[in-house]
């Protein structure tokens, strides 16, 4: 479903082999957060989406989701920002801003996507679902 949906929007994007359930569970254990079903289904179809020509990640693979979330929680200047423990980052805008789901009590309770803006630490709702976000981001109707 996701690969077909994304290819209809942008045929130049590349897809990876599917993530394994085990790799997703490792991320969940390490981050103490359950990945939402929408993102889980995307990852089980393709472990990330990248631009074919320039090979930069549009949507992060499982390994990068883990690494980026761990890194941001452990940065030296983290004291200048509100806590990131309630955010599950899965993509970036290429300018330092990151896209995430809100986490409450170890799980994502809504499919809403938010953007964290690194310049001012603001967190804003950017779409009501991952599907809406993917479509809007790739078509350019959602921006930061």
C-alpha positions as CSV (number, residue, x, y, z in Angstrom):
1,X,0.0,0.0,0.0
2,X,2.7,2.6,1.0
3,X,5.1,2.0,-1.8
4,X,2.2,2.2,-4.4
5,X,0.9,5.3,-2.7
6,X,4.3,7.0,-2.6
7,X,5.2,6.1,-6.2
8,X,2.0,7.7,-7.4
9,X,3.1,11.0,-5.8
10,X,6.8,10.8,-6.7
11,X,8.2,8.1,-9.0
12,X,11.8,9.1,-8.4
13,X,11.9,7.9,-4.8
14,X,13.7,4.7,-3.8
15,X,12.7,2.0,-1.4
16,X,14.6,-0.3,0.9
17,X,14.0,-3.9,1.8
18,X,11.3,-4.2,4.4
19,X,12.2,-3.7,8.1
20,X,11.8,-6.8,10.3
21,X,9.4,-6.9,13.2
22,X,12.4,-7.7,15.3
23,X,14.2,-4.5,14.3
24,X,11.1,-2.5,15.1
25,X,10.7,-4.1,18.5
26,X,14.3,-3.3,19.3
27,X,13.6,0.4,18.5
28,X,10.5,0.3,20.7
29,X,12.4,-1.3,23.6
30,X,15.3,1.1,23.3
31,X,13.1,4.2,23.0
32,X,10.4,2.9,25.4
33,X,7.8,3.9,22.9
34,X,5.5,1.8,20.7
35,X,5.7,2.8,17.0
36,X,2.3,3.7,15.7
37,X,0.6,1.3,13.3
38,X,0.8,3.7,10.4
39,X,4.6,4.0,10.6
40,X,5.0,0.3,11.5
41,X,3.1,-0.7,8.3
42,X,5.3,1.7,6.2
43,X,8.5,0.3,7.7
44,X,7.3,-3.3,7.2
45,X,6.9,-2.5,3.5
46,X,10.0,-0.4,3.0
47,X,12.7,0.3,5.7
48,X,12.8,4.0,4.8
49,X,12.3,6.0,1.6
50,X,15.1,7.9,-0.1
51,X,15.7,10.1,-3.1
52,X,17.0,7.8,-5.8
53,X,19.4,10.2,-7.4
54,X,20.9,11.9,-4.4
55,X,20.3,9.2,-1.8
56,X,19.1,11.2,1.1
57,X,16.4,9.8,3.4
58,X,12.9,11.2,3.0
59,X,11.6,8.9,5.7
60,X,14.1,7.3,8.0
61,X,14.9,3.6,8.2
62,X,14.5,1.8,11.5
63,X,18.2,2.1,12.4
64,X,18.2,5.9,11.8
65,X,15.0,6.3,13.8
66,X,16.7,4.7,16.8
67,X,20.0,6.6,16.3
68,X,18.4,10.1,15.7
69,X,16.1,9.7,18.7
70,X,18.9,8.6,21.0
71,X,21.2,11.3,19.7
72,X,18.8,14.2,20.3
73,X,18.0,13.0,23.8
74,X,21.7,13.0,24.6
75,X,22.9,16.2,23.0
76,X,25.0,18.6,25.1
77,X,22.7,21.5,24.5
78,X,19.5,19.5,25.3
79,X,19.0,21.7,28.4
80,X,18.0,24.6,26.1
81,X,15.0,22.6,24.9
82,X,11.9,21.1,26.4
83,X,12.2,17.3,26.9
84,X,12.2,15.1,23.8
85,X,11.1,12.1,25.7
86,X,7.5,12.5,24.5
87,X,8.5,12.7,20.8
88,X,9.2,9.9,18.4
89,X,11.1,11.4,15.4
90,X,10.9,9.6,12.1
91,X,12.0,12.1,9.4
92,X,13.6,15.5,8.9
93,X,13.0,18.6,6.8
94,X,16.6,18.9,5.7
95,X,17.0,22.2,7.6
96,X,17.3,20.9,11.2
97,X,13.6,20.6,11.8
98,X,12.3,17.2,12.6
99,X,9.0,15.4,12.2
100,X,7.6,13.3,15.0
101,X,4.6,11.6,16.7
102,X,3.7,12.5,20.2
103,X,4.3,9.8,22.8
104,X,2.3,9.5,26.0
105,X,2.8,6.7,28.5
106,X,5.0,4.8,26.1
107,X,2.8,4.8,23.1
108,X,1.6,7.1,20.3
109,X,-2.1,7.8,21.0
110,X,-2.8,9.8,17.8
111,X,-1.6,9.6,14.2
112,X,-1.0,13.3,14.1
113,X,2.4,14.4,12.9
114,X,4.1,17.3,14.5
115,X,7.1,19.3,13.5
116,X,9.8,20.3,16.0
117,X,11.5,23.5,14.9
118,X,15.1,23.6,16.0
119,X,15.4,27.4,16.0
120,X,12.9,28.1,18.7
121,X,12.0,24.7,20.1
122,X,8.4,25.0,18.9
123,X,6.3,21.9,18.3
124,X,3.4,22.3,15.9
125,X,0.8,19.9,14.5
126,X,1.5,19.7,10.8
127,X,-1.0,16.9,9.7
128,X,-3.7,14.7,11.1
129,X,-2.2,11.5,9.9
130,X,0.9,9.9,8.5
131,X,-0.8,9.4,5.1
132,X,-1.8,13.1,5.0
133,X,1.8,14.1,6.0
134,X,3.4,11.8,3.3
135,X,1.1,13.2,0.6
136,X,1.5,16.8,1.7
137,X,5.3,16.7,2.2
138,X,6.0,15.0,-1.1
139,X,3.6,17.3,-3.0
140,X,4.9,20.4,-1.3
141,X,1.6,21.4,0.3
142,X,3.1,20.9,3.7
143,X,6.2,22.8,4.5
144,X,8.2,24.2,7.3
